[in-house]
Amino acid sequence: MSNSENQPQAKRREFVIGVSGASGSIIAERLVRFLLESGNAVHLVASKTGKLVTHDEMNIPAGTRTLFADMEHENLTEWGEKNFYAPFASGTAPIDGMAIVPCAMTTVASVAHGISDNLIKRAAEVMLKEGRPLVICPREAPLNQIHLQNMLTLTKAGATIVPPVLTFYQHPGDSVIEQVDYVVSRILDHLGVDNELFHRWGSER
Ligand SMILES: Cc1cc2nc3c(=O)[nH]c(=O)nc-3n(C[C@H](O)[C@H](O)[C@H](O)COP(=O)(O)O)c2cc1C
């Protein structure tokens, strides 16, 4: 037996990505692709409106069964929003982190108030009760007092709010994808996933 066979294998990490009905599904698509390409497993769950908005924004024919038409991977599992039999609906499943990207204000409000009437919200509730990373990428502008209060509640409960803000200090030019990847990178940072998706402040260009 070789030396490497004696070494404990690094555990493949598992993440839940929730896609709700806010604008910005390309952020979720880039995030899921990166996680899969870097050797992680992804459990993907979209709300009913999340699927409609994603198909609309990404020009995927209405009624397509999967969320992202051309994405197939052995480590990608897609779950229905009402499938509470998914393993990650329980804290006993070994999930390393979750992101809700993009997160509509309805889902923000529900998770903040413990209303877990779909699988995205239930999985988020589980992450908070288990003290595991939960990253929320809320998308709305402007934000009213209710939105802000709900996000404060989520932060106090242990979630990290990463809004899809624009970046300028790294001179992204006019590329939307660079702006998207900046947000994806900040989400990955808070899920504890190494990435070099953008030029970090203070690093060599
Ligand atoms: C095309 C489209 C874009 C939307 N964009 C947003 C958005 O950016 N932010 C938001 O909070 N809601 C947005 N909504 C409204 C949500 O989809 C709606 O509130 C829905 O109830 C969200 O449900 P969910 O949180 O279960 O996905 C949008 C709806 C549509 C049809």
The ligand as a Tripos MOL2 file, in Angstrom:
@<TRIPOS>MOLECULE
LIG
   31    33     1     0     0
SMALL
NO_CHARGES

@<TRIPOS>ATOM
      1 C1        -39.1280   38.9760  -12.8540 C.3       1 LIG1
      2 C2        -39.2730   39.1340  -11.3620 C.ar      1 LIG1
      3 C3        -38.2510   39.7280  -10.6470 C.ar      1 LIG1
      4 C4        -38.3540   39.8760   -9.2610 C.ar      1 LIG1
      5 N1        -37.3140   40.4650   -8.5740 N.ar      1 LIG1
      6 C5        -37.3790   40.5640   -7.2500 C.ar      1 LIG1
      7 C6        -36.2560   41.0880   -6.5360 C.ar      1 LIG1
      8 O1        -35.2450   41.4590   -7.1010 O.2       1 LIG1
      9 N2        -36.3480   41.1270   -5.1900 N.ar      1 LIG1
     10 C7        -37.4580   40.6800   -4.4960 C.ar      1 LIG1
     11 O2        -37.4590   40.7270   -3.2580 O.2       1 LIG1
     12 N3        -38.5260   40.1820   -5.1670 N.ar      1 LIG1
     13 C8        -38.5260   40.1070   -6.5060 C.ar      1 LIG1
     14 N4        -39.5950   39.5870   -7.1940 N.ar      1 LIG1
     15 C9        -40.8010   39.2010   -6.4410 C.3       1 LIG1
     16 C10       -40.6690   37.8000   -5.8250 C.3       1 LIG1
     17 O3        -40.4980   36.8350   -6.8510 O.3       1 LIG1
     18 C11       -41.9400   37.4690   -5.0060 C.3       1 LIG1
     19 O4        -41.9940   38.3220   -3.8790 O.3       1 LIG1
     20 C12       -42.0320   36.0200   -4.5850 C.3       1 LIG1
     21 O5        -43.0890   35.8780   -3.6720 O.3       1 LIG1
     22 C13       -40.7630   35.5160   -3.9400 C.3       1 LIG1
     23 O6        -40.9800   34.2050   -3.4580 O.3       1 LIG1
     24 P1        -39.7810   33.3310   -2.8870 P.3       1 LIG1
     25 O7        -39.0800   34.1850   -1.8660 O.co2     1 LIG1
     26 O8        -40.4470   32.1310   -2.2780 O.co2     1 LIG1
     27 O9        -38.9280   32.9600   -4.0450 O.co2     1 LIG1
     28 C14       -39.5220   39.4230   -8.5720 C.ar      1 LIG1
     29 C15       -40.5350   38.8040   -9.3060 C.ar      1 LIG1
     30 C16       -40.4110   38.6650  -10.6770 C.ar      1 LIG1
     31 C17       -41.5330   37.9980  -11.4480 C.3       1 LIG1
@<TRIPOS>BOND
     1     1     2 1
     2     2     3 ar
     3     2    30 ar
     4     3     4 ar
     5     4     5 ar
     6     4    28 ar
     7     5     6 ar
     8     6     7 ar
     9     6    13 1
    10     7     8 2
    11     7     9 ar
    12     9    10 ar
    13    10    11 2
    14    10    12 ar
    15    12    13 ar
    16    13    14 ar
    17    14    15 1
    18    14    28 ar
    19    15    16 1
    20    16    17 1
    21    16    18 1
    22    18    19 1
    23    18    20 1
    24    20    21 1
    25    20    22 1
    26    22    23 1
    27    23    24 1
    28    24    25 2
    29    24    26 1
    30    24    27 1
    31    28    29 ar
    32    29    30 ar
    33    30    31 1
@<TRIPOS>SUBSTRUCTURE
     1 LIG1         1 GROUP 0 **** ****
